[in-house]
């Protein structure tokens, strides 16, 4: 099972869905188009064996529709394994809206998207992601009950970003313990790439523990704001991936570990919030292993957000959400031990454990 990131110009245009490299036997792909509101969206439902497909809606200015399709296929697949490895009774889904969220997004567009989600009768449950907000989820809730991450004032669990960041922090500490012999991050040089809501909260945790935090982002104003607020150092070098740091935390978009960057990386640990960090799961995972770089599987350690919104479905409180998210620390160490015992990469180990849970459930259903 190999999924890799490819340039938009290289995407296969014969068999536009089933022929994509990122297509992995997805159950359903829904294309949503509404002329009146300008909505162009794609909903990807990868797998519903363990339960309804839950995953956020990302709004992004994609270069073209092929790029958007590739992204939703990769992201929805990742959600399947994220829920499975975390022990949640959920499947994997994701949605993307094509457009610039700062310019193109309107309440009418979000409401229309909510109607499309509702038409799937609960097979897909949405939540917020890059380019969407808790306020957007509140608007969607007016159209469908199949949404999570609704504001606390309206009975939801609110913004999942702080819980996501806590899970990444726990996973990072576990990776540090495995690599350095201690989970203490005090004095460790940590490069956080991408300082949105999750990245900022991670910076907060790291700063409070005494780590030497270096930040990078495409938004210069945001860099200066976060740098001043937490005393973090802004990265000013020419080659981000060759930075002399202990830990690299990718918290922006995916595929930053690719053919162009992987041989430059000097960090001893990679642990971040971004989805699909490995452009090619098998190839790049193996290279990291050969280089002695500990990779904390992204879909495991960034699962705090889905743990948080799952609370709206099963009814546990924030304390329970944090307890379950804290357990990412133990699960991460278990994954490392499993990888060592089976002589496979950490990514392969996490995938195998997640897939075993899905296969077991499928056998129970088919009895």
N, C-alpha and C positions, 0 to 999 in steps of 0.2 A: 504494500500500500504506500504509494509515493505521491506526495503533493508538492508542487514547487511553484514559486512565484516567477512569472514570465512578464516580459515587457508587452505593453498593449499591442505593439506592432507585430509581435510574434504569436499572438493568440490565434488559435485555429479558427478559421471562419467557415470551414466545412463542418457540418454537424455542430452548430453554434453552442448547444448546451451539452449534449452527451459526449461531444468530442473534446471538450475542454480538459486540459490536464488536471484542473482542480475539481472536476466532477468525480465524485466518489460514491456512486450509487445513491445519490440523493433521491428522496421519496417524491419531492414535489418542488417545482420552481414556479413562482407566481409573478407575472409581469403586470405592474399596475400603471395605468396611464389615464390622466384626467386633464383634458384640454383647458377647462375653465380655471383650474387652480394651478396649472403648470406642473402637477405631480407626475414624476417619472420615478418609479420605485421597483425594486425586485425583492421578493421575499423568498428566502431559501430554507426549505425544510429538509434537513439531512436525514434524521432518524427519530422515530417516535416509539421505539421498543420499550424504553424505560418510562415513558410518559409524554405529555405534550411538549412540543419543541419550544423552548424558551430561549430568547436571545434579543439583544438590543437592536435598535434602529439607528444606523449610522447615516448622517447626511454629510456628503462630501462632494467636492467639485472634481469629479473624475474626468480624466482626459477624454474618455469615450465610454460607450455602453459596454464594450468588451472588458474594459478594466473594472467597471462596476460589477459585472457578472462574475469575473474571476474573484473579486473580493468577497462577494456574498457567498460564493461556493466555499471558499477557504474558511471564512468566519463561521458559517453555519456548521460545517464539519467539526471545527474546533470546539464548538459549544456542546456537541454530542459527547465528546471525550472529557470535557470539563465537568459536565454534570455526572458522568459515569465515575470518574476518578474521585469525585468529591462525595459520592454516595447519595446523590439526590435522585429522586424518582422523576426525572425530566429527560426529555430528548433534546436534540440540538437544532436550533434554527437561528436565523439572523435576517435582518432586512437592511437594505441600503436605499436612500433617497438621493437621486442625482441632483446636485445643486450646491451652491454656496449658502451655508446656513445663515451667514451674516447679511446676505442680500436677498436671497430667493425665498427663504422660508416665510410662510404666512400662517395665521391661525386656520384659514380655510384649507390650505394644503394639508396641514397636520390632521385636521378633522376628516378630510377625505381619505387620508391614509388609514385613519382609525376605522373607517367604514370597510376598507379592504381587509384589514385584520379581522374584523367582525365576520366577514363573509366566510372565513375559514372555520368558523364554529368551534374555536378553542383548540384546534390542532396546532396553531402557532400563538404564543403569548409574547408580546413585545415588552420592551423596557428601553431605557435611555442608553445612549452611546455617544460617540464623538459627534458633535453637531446637533444633538438633541438634549433636552433638559427635562427636569422634573415637571416644569410647567407644561411642556409638550405632552407629557404622559397624562397630566390632568385633563388636557383637551381631548386626548384619545379616549380617556375613560368615559367621556360623555357619549362616545360612539360605540364603545364595546367594553365588556367586563374583562376581556382577555388582554390585560395590560398590568404590569407591575412597575414599581419605582414611582408610584404616585406619591404626592406630597403627604407629609405627616398630618397636616391639617385636614386632609381629605381621607384620612384613614389608612394611608399607605406607609411604606417604610422609608420614604424620602430618597435623597441622593445616595446611591450605593458607593460612590467614589471613596469615601473615607474607609469603608469596610474593605474595599478592594485593596487600597493602599496598605491596610493592616496585614492582609494576607500576604502581599508581596514582601513586606517587612519580615514576617515570620519565615517565609520561604528563604529570604536572603540570609537570615540568621542561621537557618539550618544548613544552608550551603556553606556559610563561613565556618560553621562547626566541623563540617565534613572536610573542608579544604585546609583550614588553618588550625584545627584542633580546639577552637573555642568559638562560641557564637557571639562573643563580644565584638561590637563594631566600633568601639571607641578607638580613634586614631587611624582607622581604615580610610583609604581614599576611595570615595564612591562617586562615580560619574552618573548622574541622572539625566538621561536624554529625553526631553519632553516634560514640560512642567505645567500640564493642565491640572485638573482637579485632583487626579490620582497622584501625579508626579509631585505636586506641591505638598500633599499630605505625607508622602513618603519622605520628602526633604525634611519635613517637620519631625518625623520620627527619628530620622538619622541624625539630625542636628542635636536633638535632645539627648541622644546617646553619646554624643561626642565624636561622631564620624567627621572626616574632612570632606565636605560635600562640594562637588563641582557640578555645575548645571549647564545645560545646552538646550536651546530652543530656537525655532525659526523666528519667533516674535521677540524682537530686541527689547521692546517696552516691558514685556512680561519677564524677561530675564532680569532686567534692572529692578523690577518690583520685588521679585522673589529673592534676588540676591541681597537686597537691602533688608528685607523682612527677616530673613533667617541667617544672614551673614555667610551665605554660600558664595563660593568663587565662581565667576562666569568663565567658561572655557573659551580661550581666545586663540588656541593653536590652529595649525593648518589642517591637521588630520585627526579628527575626533576619535576614530577607531584605534589609532596608535597611541592614545593618551596613556601616560604612565600612572595607572590606577590599579587598585586591588580588585574593585568590583565595578562592572559595567551594568547599568540598569536601564535598558531600553523601555521607555514609557510613552512613546509616540506611536507611529504606525509600524506595521510589520515588515518582515524581510530585510532588516538591517544587517543580519548576519548572512552574507552572500559571498559569491565568488570574488567580489571586489574588496570586501572588508575583512574576511575571516582570517587571512594570514597577517593582517596588521594588528590584530587585537592582542594587547599585552595584559589585560585584566586576567586574573586567575579564576574569577567567578563571574558568571552572567546570570543575573536574576532581576527581571523587570516585569512591568505590567502589560507591555504591548502584546497583542495577539500575533501568532504566526511569525515569531522572530526568526526562525530558520527558513531561508528562502527554499532550501531543499532539505527536508527533514532528515533523510538518511545520510546523504553526502556530507552536509555541514555538521550534523550531529557527530558523525564519525571523526571528522577533522578536529572538532573541539576536543573530543576524547583523546585523540592522538597527541594533541598539544598540551594535554593535562589541564584543560580549562573545564571547571565544573559548571555545567549548565542545569539550572533549575527549570524544568519544563514550564513554559509560560501558562499553558492551560490549567496547570495545577495551582501555581502560586497566585494567579490573578483571579481565582474563583471566589474571592470574598464577596464580590458584587452580586454574583448569582445566588450565593448563600443568603445574602441579605434580602434580595427580592423574593426568594423562595419562601421567606417568612410570611409574605402576604398570602401565599397559597395554603400553607399548612398551619399558620397561626402561632408560631413561636415569637418571643420578644427579642429586643435588641441584645440583651445579655446572652441569650442563646445563640444569636447570630455571631456575636464576637467569640463565644466559646468554640463554636464550630470552625470559625475562621482561624482561630489560634491553633487548632489542630492541624492546619496546613504544615506547621513546623514538623510534627511527627510524621505525617504522610510523606513529606519531602525526604526525610532521612530514610524512611522505608523504601522509597523509590531508589535512592542511591545504593542501598544495600542490595536490593533486588537486581539492579543493573550490574553490580560487581559479581554477584553470585552467578548470574547467567551470561556474563561477558558480553553485554549489549550496552548501547548508549542509554543515558538517562531518559531521553525522549522515547526511545523504543520501549523501555521498561514501563513508563507511565501509560503509553498507548496499549501495551499488552495487557496490563492489569485492567484498564478501562474496558477494552474489547472483551475480555473474559467475563466481566460483569454483564455486558450487553448480551453476549452469546448465551450465558446461563439463563437470563430472563427470557430470551427468545425460545429456548428449549421448554421452559415452563409454560409459555403461552401456547406452544404447539403440541403439548401433550394431549 
